[in-house]
Every structure is written in structure tokens, then in C-alpha cells.
Amino acid sequence: MLNRIKTVFLCLVTLSLIVTLAACGISKEDVAGVYAGTYTENGSTYSVKITLTERGTYGKTTIKDGQPFSSVAGRYDIKDEEIRLYSSSDKAEYTAYRYDDEQLKQNGNIFKQIEEDNTNNEIVMD
């Protein structure tokens, strides 16, 4: 009888630990949204907008010195606190961003979560 109680107690402790550890990670629902930021590199100014969906897809547009520069779309995954935007379907190449406090961070650049005004296609920074 005592062994059965110990076994049940051990199972409950193990289950509690698994649930606690699973709750610590970020999910696609947590990161879904629109992120924007601006940075300067080699004398050029870049404005970047990244849209992450709950379905695991993304869109990224970049404007360089006020002119359209690039636009890509694909899938993303989350590994630890890192969001990986894949550039190919085989997931061999990706761009990594750290997710922290509703922001994406990469190479010292910060992309803040924003609300997008769809009526006139403007980006509203908080």
C-alpha cells in the first residue's frame, strides 16, 4: 500500500513538473503580430516590418532609404526564446530574432510590436 502511494505521489510530482516546464515557453499565439523598426547600416536607413501569424507564417518587408528594397514570406518556428524566419522550405537557412517583452531583437536592432492601421496602410508606432 505504501509503495502505491509513493508511486502516485511521484507521478503527480512528475506531471506537475512537465506542465510547469511546458508553460514557460513562448508560443506562436504569444508572438503573433506586427513588428517594426528602423536602423542605419553603411550610411543607409532601413525600415523593416515583420508580420508573424498564429499559423506559423510570416511576411517581412524592407524599405531602404525610402524606397522598396525587399519583400519575403515563409514559415517560422520558435526554438527557446528565438524566432527563426526560414528562407526555404527545407528549413536549412533562417534569420534568427530573440523575442523579449513583445519585441524582436537582432544584432542590436529592436523591432517593436505595433498596431497597424489598415485603412490607409500606415504603420502606427506606440
C-alpha positions as CSV (number, residue, x, y, z in Angstrom):
1,M,0.0,0.0,0.0
2,L,2.8,2.4,0.9
3,N,4.5,1.7,-2.4
4,R,1.3,2.5,-4.3
5,I,1.0,5.9,-2.5
6,K,4.7,6.7,-3.3
7,T,4.1,5.8,-6.9
8,V,1.0,8.0,-7.2
9,F,2.8,10.9,-5.5
10,L,5.8,10.5,-7.8
11,C,3.5,10.6,-10.8
12,L,1.8,13.7,-9.6
13,V,5.1,15.5,-9.0
14,T,6.4,14.5,-12.5
15,L,3.2,15.6,-14.1
16,S,3.4,19.0,-12.3
17,L,6.9,19.5,-13.4
18,I,6.0,18.7,-17.1
19,V,3.1,21.1,-17.0
20,T,5.3,23.8,-15.4
21,L,8.1,23.5,-17.9
22,A,5.7,23.4,-20.9
23,A,4.1,26.7,-19.7
24,C,7.4,28.5,-19.6
25,G,8.0,28.6,-23.4
26,I,6.6,31.1,-25.8
27,S,4.0,30.0,-28.4
28,K,3.1,31.2,-31.9
29,E,0.0,32.8,-30.3
30,D,2.2,34.8,-28.0
31,V,4.4,36.2,-30.7
32,A,1.7,36.7,-33.4
33,G,1.5,40.4,-34.5
34,V,3.3,43.1,-36.5
35,Y,6.7,44.3,-35.5
36,A,8.5,47.4,-37.0
37,G,11.9,49.1,-36.5
38,T,14.4,51.3,-38.3
39,Y,18.1,51.1,-38.3
40,T,21.1,52.6,-40.1
41,E,23.8,50.5,-41.8
42,N,26.7,51.7,-44.0
43,G,25.0,55.1,-44.4
44,S,21.6,53.7,-45.5
45,T,18.4,53.8,-43.4
46,Y,16.4,50.6,-43.3
47,S,12.7,50.4,-42.2
48,V,11.6,46.8,-41.6
49,K,8.1,45.4,-40.9
50,I,7.7,41.8,-39.9
51,T,4.3,40.1,-39.6
52,L,4.0,36.9,-37.7
53,T,0.8,34.8,-37.7
54,E,-0.5,32.2,-35.3
55,R,-0.3,29.7,-38.1
56,G,3.5,29.9,-38.2
57,T,3.8,32.0,-41.4
58,Y,5.5,35.4,-41.7
59,G,5.9,38.3,-44.1
60,K,8.8,40.7,-44.0
61,T,9.2,43.9,-46.0
62,T,12.2,46.2,-46.0
63,I,12.5,49.8,-47.2
64,K,15.9,51.2,-47.9
65,D,16.4,55.0,-47.9
66,G,12.6,55.4,-48.5
67,Q,12.4,53.0,-51.5
68,P,11.1,49.4,-51.5
69,F,14.1,47.1,-51.1
70,S,12.9,43.5,-50.4
71,S,9.8,41.5,-49.5
72,V,9.8,37.9,-48.4
73,A,7.3,35.4,-46.9
74,G,7.6,32.0,-45.5
75,R,7.3,29.9,-42.3
76,Y,8.8,30.4,-38.9
77,D,9.4,28.3,-35.8
78,I,10.3,29.1,-32.2
79,K,13.3,27.5,-30.5
80,D,13.7,28.5,-26.9
81,E,13.3,32.3,-26.9
82,E,14.4,32.5,-30.6
83,I,12.2,33.1,-33.6
84,R,13.6,31.6,-36.8
85,L,12.3,33.0,-40.1
86,Y,13.0,30.3,-42.7
87,S,14.0,31.4,-46.2
88,S,13.4,28.0,-47.7
89,S,11.0,25.1,-47.3
90,D,13.8,22.7,-46.2
91,K,14.5,25.0,-43.2
92,A,18.2,24.9,-44.0
93,E,18.6,28.7,-43.8
94,Y,16.9,31.1,-41.5
95,T,17.2,34.5,-39.9
96,A,17.1,34.4,-36.1
97,Y,15.5,37.0,-33.8
98,R,15.4,37.0,-30.0
99,Y,11.9,37.5,-28.6
100,D,11.7,39.5,-25.4
101,D,9.0,41.7,-23.9
102,E,6.9,42.0,-27.1
103,Q,10.0,42.9,-29.2
104,L,12.2,41.1,-31.7
105,K,15.9,41.8,-31.4
106,Q,18.7,41.1,-33.8
107,N,22.3,42.4,-34.0
108,G,21.4,45.3,-31.6
109,N,18.3,46.3,-33.6
110,I,15.0,46.3,-31.9
111,F,11.6,45.7,-33.7
112,K,8.7,46.7,-31.5
113,Q,5.2,45.2,-31.7
114,I,2.9,47.8,-33.3
115,E,-0.7,48.3,-34.2
116,E,-1.3,48.6,-37.9
117,D,-3.8,51.0,-39.4
118,N,-5.2,49.1,-42.3
119,T,-7.4,51.9,-43.6
120,N,-4.6,53.9,-45.1
121,N,-1.7,51.4,-44.9
122,E,0.3,53.3,-42.3
123,I,2.3,51.9,-39.5
124,V,1.4,53.4,-36.1
125,M,4.3,53.2,-33.6
126,D,3.4,53.2,-29.9
